[in-house]
Amino acid sequence: MIQFDAVHKRFPNGTTAVHDLTLRMPEGGVTVLVGSSGCGKTTTLRMINRMVEPTSGTIRVGGKDVTRQDAAELRRSIGYVIQQAGLFPHRTVLDNIATVPLLLGHGRRRARAKAAELLETVGLTAEAGKRYPHQLSGGQQQRVGVARALAADPPVLLMDEPFGAVDPVVRTQLQDELLRLQKELSKTIVFVTHDVDEAVRLGDQIAIFRTGGHLVQCASPAELLARPADDFVADFLGAERGLKLLSLKTLAGVPQGPAPEGEAWTLVLDAADKPLHWASKDGAEIPVRPLKDGDSLLAALDESIASPTGLVARVDAAGRLTGVTSRDDIHRHAGQAHSEARVAA
Amino acid sequence: MYELFKNLGTWLTSGANWSGSDGIAHRLAEHLQYSLLATLIAAAIGLPLGLLIGHTGKGAFVAINLASFGRALPTVGLVVLVFLAGGLSMLPVYVALVALAVPAIVTNTYAGMTAVDPEVRDAARGQGMRGHQVLFQVELPLALPLIMTGLRLALIQVVATATIAAYVSFGGLGRYVFDGLAQRDLVQVLGGAVLVAVVAVALDLLLSGLQRFLFRHRTA
Protein backbone atom coordinates (compact mmCIF):
# COMPACT_ATOMS: atom_id res chain seq x y z
CA MET A 1 0.00 0.00 0.00
CA ILE A 2 1.14 3.52 -0.80
CA GLN A 3 -0.05 6.39 1.38
CA PHE A 4 0.34 10.11 0.62
CA ASP A 5 -0.26 12.42 3.60
CA ALA A 6 -0.53 16.18 3.04
CA VAL A 7 2.15 16.04 0.34
CA HIS A 8 3.19 19.29 -1.22
CA LYS A 9 5.67 19.87 -4.01
CA ARG A 10 6.87 23.28 -5.03
CA PHE A 11 9.66 23.49 -7.61
CA PRO A 12 12.52 25.99 -7.20
CA ASN A 13 11.00 28.18 -9.92
CA GLY A 14 7.95 28.69 -7.71
CA THR A 15 5.37 26.54 -9.49
CA THR A 16 3.32 24.25 -7.31
CA ALA A 17 3.23 20.83 -8.91
CA VAL A 18 1.32 18.98 -6.19
CA HIS A 19 -0.96 20.68 -3.71
CA ASP A 20 -1.73 19.15 -0.32
CA LEU A 21 -2.23 15.62 -1.60
CA THR A 22 -3.65 12.93 0.64
CA LEU A 23 -4.27 9.72 -1.25
CA ARG A 24 -4.26 6.02 -0.56
CA MET A 25 -3.25 3.54 -3.23
CA PRO A 26 -4.45 0.09 -2.15
CA GLU A 27 -2.22 -2.97 -2.19
CA GLY A 28 -2.59 -5.21 -5.22
CA GLY A 29 -4.73 -2.65 -7.06
CA VAL A 30 -4.21 -0.37 -10.03
CA THR A 31 -4.43 3.34 -9.23
CA VAL A 32 -4.54 5.52 -12.33
CA LEU A 33 -3.55 9.17 -12.10
CA VAL A 34 -5.16 11.23 -14.87
CA GLY A 35 -5.32 14.87 -15.82
CA SER A 36 -4.10 17.20 -18.54
CA SER A 37 -0.41 18.01 -18.83
CA GLY A 38 1.05 20.04 -15.98
CA CYS A 39 -1.48 18.78 -13.43
CA GLY A 40 1.15 17.11 -11.24
CA LYS A 41 0.33 13.48 -11.99
CA THR A 42 3.84 12.57 -13.13
CA THR A 43 5.38 14.50 -10.22
CA THR A 44 3.12 12.56 -7.85
CA LEU A 45 4.32 9.28 -9.36
CA ARG A 46 7.98 10.29 -9.27
CA MET A 47 7.79 11.23 -5.60
CA ILE A 48 7.03 7.59 -4.77
CA ASN A 49 10.51 6.41 -5.88
CA ARG A 50 12.16 9.71 -4.92
CA MET A 51 12.97 10.77 -8.45
CA VAL A 52 11.38 13.96 -7.12
CA GLU A 53 11.56 14.92 -3.43
CA PRO A 54 8.43 16.28 -1.76
CA THR A 55 8.59 19.79 -0.28
CA SER A 56 6.51 18.69 2.70
CA GLY A 57 4.28 15.83 3.81
CA THR A 58 5.03 12.13 3.96
CA ILE A 59 4.85 9.30 1.47
CA ARG A 60 4.86 5.76 2.81
CA VAL A 61 5.33 2.60 0.79
CA GLY A 62 4.41 -0.51 2.74
CA GLY A 63 4.28 1.62 5.91
CA LYS A 64 7.83 2.96 5.52
CA ASP A 65 8.56 6.64 4.88
CA VAL A 66 10.35 6.76 1.53
CA THR A 67 12.53 9.75 2.45
CA ARG A 68 14.08 7.75 5.28
CA GLN A 69 15.38 5.10 2.91
CA ASP A 70 18.44 5.11 0.68
CA ALA A 71 17.15 6.44 -2.65
CA ALA A 72 18.98 3.94 -4.88
CA GLU A 73 17.91 0.96 -2.74
CA LEU A 74 14.32 2.23 -2.66
CA ARG A 75 14.25 2.49 -6.46
CA ARG A 76 15.58 -1.05 -6.86
CA SER A 77 12.61 -2.26 -4.82
CA ILE A 78 10.09 -0.43 -7.02
CA GLY A 79 9.49 -1.24 -10.70
CA TYR A 80 9.63 1.81 -12.95
CA VAL A 81 8.36 2.00 -16.53
CA ILE A 82 8.53 5.23 -18.51
CA GLN A 83 7.26 6.53 -21.84
CA GLN A 84 9.52 5.56 -24.79
CA ALA A 85 10.70 2.73 -22.47
CA GLY A 86 14.06 4.46 -21.78
CA LEU A 87 15.95 1.26 -22.60
CA PHE A 88 19.76 1.26 -22.58
CA PRO A 89 20.67 1.34 -26.29
CA HIS A 90 24.12 -0.21 -25.77
CA ARG A 91 22.84 -3.30 -23.97
CA THR A 92 21.02 -6.28 -25.41
CA VAL A 93 17.37 -6.72 -24.53
CA LEU A 94 18.27 -9.52 -22.12
CA ASP A 95 20.85 -7.39 -20.31
CA ASN A 96 18.39 -4.50 -20.17
CA ILE A 97 15.91 -6.70 -18.35
CA ALA A 98 18.65 -8.01 -16.04
CA THR A 99 19.55 -4.47 -14.88
CA VAL A 100 18.04 -4.47 -11.40
CA PRO A 101 18.97 -8.07 -10.45
CA LEU A 102 22.56 -7.19 -11.39
CA LEU A 103 22.43 -4.01 -9.29
CA LEU A 104 21.17 -6.13 -6.41
CA GLY A 105 24.26 -8.28 -6.75
CA HIS A 106 22.62 -11.41 -8.11
CA GLY A 107 25.14 -13.24 -10.30
CA ARG A 108 25.14 -12.62 -14.05
CA ARG A 109 23.86 -16.15 -14.77
CA ARG A 110 20.99 -15.94 -12.34
CA ALA A 111 20.06 -12.45 -13.56
CA ARG A 112 20.05 -13.56 -17.19
CA ALA A 113 18.00 -16.67 -16.40
CA LYS A 114 15.41 -14.50 -14.66
CA ALA A 115 15.47 -12.08 -17.62
CA ALA A 116 14.88 -14.90 -20.09
CA GLU A 117 11.90 -16.03 -18.04
CA LEU A 118 10.44 -12.51 -18.07
CA LEU A 119 10.91 -12.20 -21.80
CA GLU A 120 8.35 -14.96 -22.11
CA THR A 121 6.08 -13.43 -19.47
CA VAL A 122 5.72 -10.22 -21.49
CA GLY A 123 5.15 -12.13 -24.72
CA LEU A 124 8.53 -11.85 -26.46
CA THR A 125 10.58 -14.64 -28.02
CA ALA A 126 13.93 -15.80 -26.63
CA GLU A 127 15.44 -14.63 -29.91
CA ALA A 128 14.42 -11.03 -29.13
CA GLY A 129 16.63 -11.18 -26.03
CA LYS A 130 19.79 -11.16 -28.12
CA ARG A 131 18.79 -8.05 -30.06
CA TYR A 132 19.43 -4.42 -29.28
CA PRO A 133 16.54 -2.10 -28.36
CA HIS A 134 16.64 -0.13 -31.63
CA GLN A 135 16.02 -3.36 -33.52
CA LEU A 136 12.61 -3.73 -31.86
CA SER A 137 9.28 -2.02 -32.63
CA GLY A 138 7.89 0.58 -30.24
CA GLY A 139 5.43 -1.90 -28.78
CA GLN A 140 8.14 -4.52 -28.24
CA GLN A 141 10.35 -1.93 -26.56
CA GLN A 142 7.53 -1.14 -24.13
CA ARG A 143 7.20 -4.85 -23.33
CA VAL A 144 10.92 -4.92 -22.56
CA GLY A 145 10.43 -1.85 -20.37
CA VAL A 146 7.75 -3.70 -18.40
CA ALA A 147 9.94 -6.83 -18.15
CA ARG A 148 12.84 -4.73 -16.84
CA ALA A 149 10.58 -3.22 -14.19
CA LEU A 150 9.40 -6.68 -13.11
CA ALA A 151 12.84 -8.31 -13.04
CA ALA A 152 13.46 -8.07 -9.30
CA ASP A 153 9.84 -8.99 -8.54
CA PRO A 154 9.02 -5.67 -6.82
CA PRO A 155 5.67 -5.39 -5.03
CA VAL A 156 5.10 -1.90 -6.49
CA LEU A 157 5.13 -0.88 -10.14
CA LEU A 158 5.20 2.74 -11.29
CA MET A 159 4.16 3.31 -14.89
CA ASP A 160 4.52 6.80 -16.37
CA GLU A 161 2.49 6.97 -19.61
CA PRO A 162 4.04 3.68 -20.66
CA PHE A 163 1.82 3.20 -23.71
CA GLY A 164 1.68 6.85 -24.76
CA ALA A 165 3.98 6.52 -27.74
CA VAL A 166 2.57 3.46 -29.52
CA ASP A 167 -0.24 3.25 -32.07
CA PRO A 168 -3.82 2.57 -30.88
CA VAL A 169 -3.87 -1.09 -31.94
CA VAL A 170 -0.64 -1.96 -30.12
CA ARG A 171 -1.79 0.18 -27.23
CA THR A 172 -4.92 -1.94 -26.77
CA GLN A 173 -2.81 -5.11 -26.96
CA LEU A 174 -0.41 -3.82 -24.32
CA GLN A 175 -3.33 -2.85 -22.07
CA ASP A 176 -4.78 -6.35 -22.42
CA GLU A 177 -1.40 -7.86 -21.58
CA LEU A 178 -1.05 -5.65 -18.53
CA LEU A 179 -4.50 -6.70 -17.28
CA ARG A 180 -3.58 -10.36 -17.83
CA LEU A 181 -0.25 -9.92 -16.03
CA GLN A 182 -1.90 -8.06 -13.18
CA LYS A 183 -4.36 -10.93 -12.69
CA GLU A 184 -1.35 -13.24 -12.19
CA LEU A 185 0.96 -10.95 -10.25
CA SER A 186 -1.32 -8.65 -8.20
CA LYS A 187 1.19 -5.81 -8.00
CA THR A 188 0.40 -2.45 -6.48
CA ILE A 189 0.42 -0.40 -9.67
CA VAL A 190 0.43 3.37 -10.05
CA PHE A 191 -0.27 4.31 -13.65
CA VAL A 192 -0.10 7.80 -15.15
CA THR A 193 -1.98 8.64 -18.34
CA HIS A 194 -3.88 11.50 -19.93
CA ASP A 195 -6.16 9.09 -21.78
CA VAL A 196 -9.54 8.65 -20.03
CA ASP A 197 -10.36 5.43 -21.88
CA GLU A 198 -7.07 3.91 -20.79
CA ALA A 199 -7.76 4.98 -17.20
CA VAL A 200 -11.25 3.43 -17.25
CA ARG A 201 -9.91 0.18 -18.74
CA LEU A 202 -7.02 -0.31 -16.38
CA GLY A 203 -7.93 1.39 -13.13
CA ASP A 204 -9.33 -0.12 -9.95
CA GLN A 205 -9.41 3.47 -8.82
CA ILE A 206 -8.88 6.66 -10.77
CA ALA A 207 -7.51 9.88 -9.31
CA ILE A 208 -8.28 12.97 -11.39
CA PHE A 209 -5.92 15.95 -11.06
CA ARG A 210 -6.50 19.56 -12.04
CA THR A 211 -3.82 22.06 -13.09
CA GLY A 212 -1.96 23.30 -10.03
CA GLY A 213 -1.65 19.82 -8.58
CA HIS A 214 -5.10 19.57 -6.99
CA LEU A 215 -6.66 16.14 -6.62
CA VAL A 216 -10.30 16.62 -7.65
CA GLN A 217 -11.78 13.16 -7.25
CA CYS A 218 -10.58 9.66 -6.53
CA ALA A 219 -13.04 6.82 -7.07
CA SER A 220 -13.66 3.58 -8.92
CA PRO A 221 -14.21 4.00 -12.69
CA ALA A 222 -17.92 3.16 -12.38
CA GLU A 223 -18.48 5.63 -9.58
CA LEU A 224 -16.54 8.33 -11.37
CA LEU A 225 -18.53 7.88 -14.57
CA ALA A 226 -21.88 7.71 -12.81
CA ARG A 227 -21.24 10.53 -10.33
CA PRO A 228 -18.51 12.96 -11.33
CA ALA A 229 -17.75 15.29 -8.40
CA ASP A 230 -17.98 18.51 -10.42
CA ASP A 231 -18.12 19.99 -13.91
CA PHE A 232 -14.35 19.73 -14.31
CA VAL A 233 -14.45 15.96 -13.81
CA ALA A 234 -17.54 15.61 -16.01
CA ASP A 235 -15.86 17.61 -18.80
CA PHE A 236 -12.67 15.68 -18.45
CA LEU A 237 -14.46 12.33 -18.72
CA GLY A 238 -16.09 13.51 -21.93
CA ALA A 239 -19.55 13.50 -23.45
CA GLU A 240 -19.78 9.71 -23.87
CA ARG A 241 -19.62 9.09 -20.14
CA GLY A 242 -22.65 6.81 -20.33
CA LEU A 243 -21.09 4.67 -23.02
CA LYS A 244 -17.81 4.48 -21.13
CA LEU A 245 -19.70 3.13 -18.15
CA LEU A 246 -21.09 0.39 -20.39
CA SER A 247 -17.54 -0.60 -21.26
CA LEU A 248 -17.16 -1.66 -17.62
CA LYS A 249 -20.17 -4.02 -17.63
CA THR A 250 -20.12 -7.43 -19.24
CA LEU A 251 -22.74 -9.38 -21.17
CA ALA A 252 -22.81 -12.12 -18.54
CA GLY A 253 -26.34 -12.37 -17.10
CA VAL A 254 -28.04 -10.76 -20.09
CA PRO A 255 -30.66 -13.27 -21.30
CA GLN A 256 -30.37 -15.01 -24.63
CA GLY A 257 -32.78 -16.93 -26.80
CA PRO A 258 -32.62 -19.25 -29.82
CA ALA A 259 -31.45 -17.87 -33.15
CA PRO A 260 -34.29 -16.94 -35.58
CA GLU A 261 -35.20 -19.46 -38.29
CA GLY A 262 -37.14 -19.00 -41.51
CA GLU A 263 -37.32 -15.21 -41.17
CA ALA A 264 -35.94 -12.38 -43.36
CA TRP A 265 -32.42 -12.90 -42.01
CA THR A 266 -30.85 -16.10 -40.72
CA LEU A 267 -27.57 -16.66 -38.91
CA VAL A 268 -25.28 -18.95 -40.92
CA LEU A 269 -23.07 -21.32 -38.90
CA ASP A 270 -20.15 -23.48 -39.93
CA ALA A 271 -19.85 -27.22 -39.18
CA ALA A 272 -18.50 -26.46 -35.66
CA ASP A 273 -21.48 -24.18 -34.81
CA LYS A 274 -19.43 -21.04 -35.19
CA PRO A 275 -21.39 -18.03 -36.56
CA LEU A 276 -20.20 -17.02 -40.05
CA HIS A 277 -22.52 -14.21 -41.15
CA TRP A 278 -26.14 -13.07 -41.45
CA ALA A 279 -27.81 -14.12 -44.71
CA SER A 280 -31.05 -12.64 -46.16
CA LYS A 281 -33.57 -14.56 -48.27
CA ASP A 282 -32.41 -12.77 -51.41
CA GLY A 283 -28.78 -13.81 -50.84
CA ALA A 284 -27.27 -10.70 -49.17
CA GLU A 285 -24.61 -11.31 -46.51
CA ILE A 286 -23.73 -9.10 -43.55
CA PRO A 287 -20.78 -9.91 -41.29
CA VAL A 288 -21.37 -10.92 -37.69
CA ARG A 289 -19.18 -10.27 -34.67
CA PRO A 290 -20.02 -12.97 -32.10
CA LEU A 291 -19.60 -11.94 -28.46
CA LYS A 292 -18.58 -13.89 -25.37
CA ASP A 293 -19.91 -13.44 -21.83
CA GLY A 294 -16.79 -11.48 -20.91
CA ASP A 295 -17.33 -8.88 -23.64
CA SER A 296 -18.66 -5.48 -22.61
CA LEU A 297 -22.19 -4.15 -22.86
CA LEU A 298 -20.71 -1.37 -25.01
CA ALA A 299 -19.50 -3.93 -27.56
CA ALA A 300 -22.93 -5.60 -27.46
CA LEU A 301 -24.69 -2.28 -28.06
CA ASP A 302 -22.38 -1.59 -30.98
CA GLU A 303 -22.98 -5.02 -32.50
CA SER A 304 -26.77 -4.77 -32.01
CA ILE A 305 -26.75 -1.57 -34.09
CA ALA A 306 -24.63 -3.18 -36.83
CA SER A 307 -26.70 -6.38 -36.92
CA PRO A 308 -29.52 -6.40 -39.55
CA THR A 309 -31.90 -8.03 -37.04
CA GLY A 310 -30.83 -6.10 -33.96
CA LEU A 311 -29.76 -9.44 -32.54
CA VAL A 312 -26.33 -10.16 -31.12
CA ALA A 313 -24.84 -13.63 -31.58
CA ARG A 314 -23.51 -15.06 -28.31
CA VAL A 315 -20.80 -17.76 -28.25
CA ASP A 316 -18.99 -19.83 -25.63
CA ALA A 317 -15.26 -19.83 -24.99
CA ALA A 318 -14.70 -22.16 -27.96
CA GLY A 319 -16.64 -19.83 -30.30
CA ARG A 320 -19.73 -22.06 -30.62
CA LEU A 321 -23.12 -20.33 -30.79
CA THR A 322 -25.05 -20.40 -27.49
CA GLY A 323 -27.90 -18.09 -28.49
CA VAL A 324 -28.85 -14.55 -29.48
CA THR A 325 -29.69 -11.46 -27.43
CA SER A 326 -32.06 -8.73 -28.58
CA ARG A 327 -31.34 -5.01 -28.76
CA ASP A 328 -34.10 -4.42 -26.19
CA ASP A 329 -32.48 -6.71 -23.62
CA ILE A 330 -29.15 -4.96 -24.12
CA HIS A 331 -30.80 -1.54 -23.70
CA ARG A 332 -32.56 -2.65 -20.54
CA HIS A 333 -29.34 -3.93 -19.00
CA ALA A 334 -27.48 -0.79 -20.05
CA GLY A 335 -30.08 1.30 -18.21
CA GLN A 336 -29.84 -0.97 -15.17
CA ALA A 337 -26.06 -0.64 -15.15
CA HIS A 338 -26.46 3.12 -14.89
CA SER A 339 -28.96 3.10 -12.07
CA GLU A 340 -26.87 0.51 -10.16
CA ALA A 341 -23.77 2.70 -10.50
CA ARG A 342 -25.68 5.72 -9.22
CA VAL A 343 -27.03 3.80 -6.23
CA ALA A 344 -23.66 2.23 -5.41
CA ALA A 345 -22.04 5.65 -5.52
CA MET B 1 58.44 19.82 -61.05
CA TYR B 2 58.59 16.34 -62.58
CA GLU B 3 62.21 16.09 -61.54
CA LEU B 4 61.27 16.97 -57.96
CA PHE B 5 58.67 14.21 -57.72
CA LYS B 6 61.04 11.71 -59.31
CA ASN B 7 63.71 12.57 -56.75
CA LEU B 8 61.10 12.36 -53.98
CA GLY B 9 60.23 8.87 -55.16
CA THR B 10 63.87 7.84 -55.11
CA TRP B 11 64.32 9.37 -51.66
CA LEU B 12 61.34 7.55 -50.20
CA THR B 13 62.17 4.19 -51.73
CA SER B 14 65.91 4.11 -51.21
CA GLY B 15 66.75 1.41 -48.66
CA ALA B 16 69.64 3.42 -47.30
CA ASN B 17 67.27 6.23 -46.26
CA TRP B 18 65.18 3.82 -44.18
CA SER B 19 67.83 2.23 -41.96
CA GLY B 20 70.14 3.51 -39.28
CA SER B 21 69.63 5.82 -36.31
CA ASP B 22 68.65 8.70 -38.61
CA GLY B 23 66.77 6.44 -41.02
CA ILE B 24 63.07 6.83 -41.75
CA ALA B 25 62.08 3.74 -39.73
CA HIS B 26 63.76 5.07 -36.61
CA ARG B 27 62.38 8.61 -37.10
CA LEU B 28 58.92 7.19 -37.65
CA ALA B 29 59.18 5.22 -34.39
CA GLU B 30 60.29 8.36 -32.56
CA HIS B 31 57.47 10.36 -34.10
CA LEU B 32 54.87 7.78 -33.07
CA GLN B 33 56.35 7.58 -29.59
CA TYR B 34 56.08 11.35 -29.05
CA SER B 35 52.57 11.42 -30.48
CA LEU B 36 51.18 8.47 -28.56
CA LEU B 37 52.69 9.53 -25.25
CA ALA B 38 51.42 13.10 -25.65
CA THR B 39 47.92 11.89 -26.58
CA LEU B 40 47.92 9.46 -23.67
CA ILE B 41 48.81 12.22 -21.20
CA ALA B 42 46.19 14.48 -22.79
CA ALA B 43 43.59 11.70 -22.44
CA ALA B 44 44.51 11.25 -18.77
CA ILE B 45 43.72 14.93 -18.26
CA GLY B 46 40.93 15.49 -20.78
CA LEU B 47 38.79 12.37 -20.27
CA PRO B 48 38.11 12.76 -16.52
CA LEU B 49 37.50 16.48 -17.05
CA GLY B 50 35.03 15.93 -19.90
CA LEU B 51 33.25 13.12 -18.02
CA LEU B 52 33.00 15.20 -14.85
CA ILE B 53 31.59 18.22 -16.68
CA GLY B 54 29.17 16.04 -18.65
CA HIS B 55 27.98 14.03 -15.63
CA THR B 56 27.45 16.94 -13.26
CA GLY B 57 26.45 19.48 -15.91
CA LYS B 58 28.65 21.97 -14.07
CA GLY B 59 31.41 23.92 -15.81
CA ALA B 60 29.99 23.46 -19.31
CA PHE B 61 31.48 26.84 -20.30
CA VAL B 62 34.95 25.34 -19.70
CA ALA B 63 34.30 22.56 -22.18
CA ILE B 64 32.85 24.91 -24.76
CA ASN B 65 35.51 27.62 -24.49
CA LEU B 66 38.34 25.11 -24.44
CA ALA B 67 37.59 24.28 -28.07
CA SER B 68 38.22 27.82 -29.30
CA PHE B 69 41.17 28.13 -26.95
CA GLY B 70 42.69 25.04 -28.50
CA ARG B 71 42.27 26.42 -32.00
CA ALA B 72 43.84 29.73 -31.09
CA LEU B 73 46.83 28.25 -29.26
CA PRO B 74 50.16 29.04 -31.00
CA THR B 75 51.95 25.70 -30.66
CA VAL B 76 55.42 26.80 -31.69
CA GLY B 77 55.13 29.83 -29.43
CA LEU B 78 54.30 27.54 -26.54
CA VAL B 79 57.30 25.33 -27.24
CA VAL B 80 59.59 28.35 -27.29
CA LEU B 81 58.02 29.72 -24.13
CA VAL B 82 58.46 26.51 -22.12
CA PHE B 83 61.91 26.03 -23.65
CA LEU B 84 62.99 29.49 -22.49
CA ALA B 85 61.51 28.89 -19.04
CA GLY B 86 62.70 25.32 -18.53
CA GLY B 87 65.69 24.79 -20.75
CA LEU B 88 66.37 22.22 -23.43
CA SER B 89 64.48 18.98 -22.93
CA MET B 90 61.52 17.13 -24.41
CA LEU B 91 59.32 18.81 -21.80
CA PRO B 92 58.42 21.88 -23.92
CA VAL B 93 57.45 19.59 -26.78
CA TYR B 94 55.19 17.45 -24.61
CA VAL B 95 53.63 20.49 -22.93
CA ALA B 96 52.78 21.94 -26.32
CA LEU B 97 51.44 18.68 -27.78
CA VAL B 98 49.37 17.89 -24.69
CA ALA B 99 47.96 21.44 -24.67
CA LEU B 100 47.02 20.92 -28.30
CA ALA B 101 45.30 17.58 -27.67
CA VAL B 102 43.38 18.28 -24.47
CA PRO B 103 40.69 20.61 -25.93
CA ALA B 104 39.64 18.13 -28.63
CA ILE B 105 39.35 15.37 -26.02
CA VAL B 106 37.45 17.45 -23.46
CA THR B 107 34.96 18.96 -25.92
CA ASN B 108 34.21 15.65 -27.64
CA THR B 109 33.85 13.79 -24.35
CA TYR B 110 31.51 16.51 -23.12
CA ALA B 111 29.57 16.44 -26.40
CA GLY B 112 29.24 12.65 -26.07
CA MET B 113 27.91 13.00 -22.54
CA THR B 114 25.35 15.66 -23.46
CA ALA B 115 24.18 13.52 -26.40
CA VAL B 116 23.03 10.80 -23.98
CA ASP B 117 19.21 10.72 -24.10
CA PRO B 118 17.90 12.29 -20.87
CA GLU B 119 15.18 9.61 -20.80
CA VAL B 120 17.86 6.92 -20.67
CA ARG B 121 19.72 8.72 -17.90
CA ASP B 122 16.43 9.12 -16.04
CA ALA B 123 15.63 5.43 -16.50
CA ALA B 124 19.07 4.48 -15.18
CA ARG B 125 18.51 6.49 -12.00
CA GLY B 126 14.96 5.18 -11.76
CA GLN B 127 16.14 1.55 -11.87
CA GLY B 128 18.26 2.30 -8.82
CA MET B 129 21.71 3.07 -10.22
CA ARG B 130 23.92 5.30 -8.09
CA GLY B 131 25.74 8.27 -9.64
CA HIS B 132 28.91 6.36 -10.47
CA GLN B 133 26.90 3.45 -11.86
CA VAL B 134 24.97 5.80 -14.15
CA LEU B 135 28.31 7.28 -15.27
CA PHE B 136 30.21 4.06 -15.91
CA GLN B 137 27.39 1.72 -16.95
CA VAL B 138 25.29 4.08 -19.05
CA GLU B 139 26.74 7.51 -19.83
CA LEU B 140 30.33 6.47 -20.58
CA PRO B 141 29.45 3.55 -22.88
CA LEU B 142 26.94 5.72 -24.74
CA ALA B 143 29.39 8.61 -25.07
CA LEU B 144 32.17 6.26 -26.20
CA PRO B 145 31.80 6.78 -29.96
CA LEU B 146 32.22 10.54 -29.59
CA ILE B 147 34.97 10.11 -27.00
CA MET B 148 36.88 7.96 -29.48
CA THR B 149 36.34 10.58 -32.17
CA GLY B 150 37.91 13.12 -29.82
CA LEU B 151 40.90 10.86 -29.17
CA ARG B 152 41.32 10.24 -32.88
CA LEU B 153 41.19 13.95 -33.75
CA ALA B 154 43.62 14.72 -30.94
CA LEU B 155 46.07 12.04 -32.05
CA ILE B 156 46.01 13.21 -35.66
CA GLN B 157 46.56 16.82 -34.68
CA VAL B 158 49.42 15.74 -32.47
CA VAL B 159 50.99 13.59 -35.21
CA ALA B 160 50.82 16.52 -37.61
CA THR B 161 52.33 18.86 -35.04
CA ALA B 162 54.98 16.56 -33.51
CA THR B 163 57.44 17.82 -36.14
CA ILE B 164 58.18 20.62 -33.66
CA ALA B 165 60.28 18.16 -31.63
CA ALA B 166 62.91 18.59 -34.32
CA TYR B 167 62.62 22.37 -33.97
CA VAL B 168 64.19 22.05 -30.51
CA SER B 169 66.77 19.53 -31.74
CA PHE B 170 64.95 16.25 -31.01
CA GLY B 171 63.94 13.49 -33.44
CA GLY B 172 60.82 12.40 -35.21
CA LEU B 173 59.83 12.96 -38.84
CA GLY B 174 60.22 16.71 -38.36
CA ARG B 175 63.97 16.10 -38.52
CA TYR B 176 63.74 15.83 -42.32
CA VAL B 177 61.75 19.01 -42.61
CA PHE B 178 64.02 21.15 -40.47
CA ASP B 179 67.27 19.56 -41.70
CA GLY B 180 66.09 19.82 -45.28
CA LEU B 181 65.26 23.48 -44.81
CA ALA B 182 68.69 24.14 -43.27
CA GLN B 183 70.43 22.27 -46.07
CA ARG B 184 68.16 23.74 -48.78
CA ASP B 185 67.36 20.13 -49.68
CA LEU B 186 63.77 20.45 -50.95
CA VAL B 187 63.41 16.71 -51.60
CA GLN B 188 64.14 15.93 -47.99
CA VAL B 189 61.66 18.60 -46.77
CA LEU B 190 58.97 17.26 -49.02
CA GLY B 191 59.78 13.64 -48.05
CA GLY B 192 59.36 14.47 -44.35
CA ALA B 193 56.09 16.31 -45.00
CA VAL B 194 54.70 13.47 -47.10
CA LEU B 195 55.61 10.93 -44.41
CA VAL B 196 53.85 12.97 -41.70
CA ALA B 197 50.76 13.30 -43.87
CA VAL B 198 50.71 9.57 -44.69
CA VAL B 199 51.06 8.60 -41.02
CA ALA B 200 48.24 10.98 -40.03
CA VAL B 201 45.88 9.74 -42.73
CA ALA B 202 46.74 6.09 -42.06
CA LEU B 203 46.04 6.48 -38.33
CA ASP B 204 42.78 8.27 -39.09
CA LEU B 205 41.62 5.45 -41.37
CA LEU B 206 42.73 2.77 -38.95
CA LEU B 207 40.98 4.34 -35.97
CA SER B 208 37.77 5.23 -37.77
CA GLY B 209 37.68 1.66 -39.07
CA LEU B 210 38.11 0.41 -35.51
CA GLN B 211 35.31 2.74 -34.36
CA ARG B 212 32.96 1.43 -37.02
CA PHE B 213 33.75 -2.13 -36.01
CA LEU B 214 33.34 -1.52 -32.27
CA PHE B 215 30.05 0.38 -32.61
CA ARG B 216 28.50 -1.63 -35.42
CA HIS B 217 25.45 -2.35 -33.25
CA ARG B 218 24.66 1.30 -32.70
CA THR B 219 22.29 3.39 -34.71
CA ALA B 220 23.33 6.88 -35.81
Chai-1 contact restraints between the chains, C-beta under 6 A:
chainA,res_idxA,chainB,res_idxB,connection_type,confidence,min_distance_angstrom,max_distance_angstrom,comment,restraint_id
A,M51,B,G126,contact,1.0,0.0,6.0,A-B,restraint_1
A,A72,B,G128,contact,1.0,0.0,6.0,A-B,restraint_2
A,A72,B,R130,contact,1.0,0.0,6.0,A-B,restraint_3
A,R75,B,G126,contact,1.0,0.0,6.0,A-B,restraint_4
A,R75,B,G128,contact,1.0,0.0,6.0,A-B,restraint_5
A,R76,B,G128,contact,1.0,0.0,6.0,A-B,restraint_6
A,Y80,B,G126,contact,1.0,0.0,6.0,A-B,restraint_7
A,I82,B,A123,contact,1.0,0.0,6.0,A-B,restraint_8
A,Q84,B,E119,contact,1.0,0.0,6.0,A-B,restraint_9
A,G86,B,E119,contact,1.0,0.0,6.0,A-B,restraint_10
A,G86,B,V120,contact,1.0,0.0,6.0,A-B,restraint_11
A,G86,B,A123,contact,1.0,0.0,6.0,A-B,restraint_12
A,F88,B,V138,contact,1.0,0.0,6.0,A-B,restraint_13
A,H90,B,P141,contact,1.0,0.0,6.0,A-B,restraint_14
A,H90,B,L142,contact,1.0,0.0,6.0,A-B,restraint_15
A,T99,B,Q127,contact,1.0,0.0,6.0,A-B,restraint_16
A,V100,B,Q127,contact,1.0,0.0,6.0,A-B,restraint_17
A,L103,B,G128,contact,1.0,0.0,6.0,A-B,restraint_18
A,Y132,B,H217,contact,1.0,0.0,6.0,A-B,restraint_19
A,H134,B,T219,contact,1.0,0.0,6.0,A-B,restraint_20
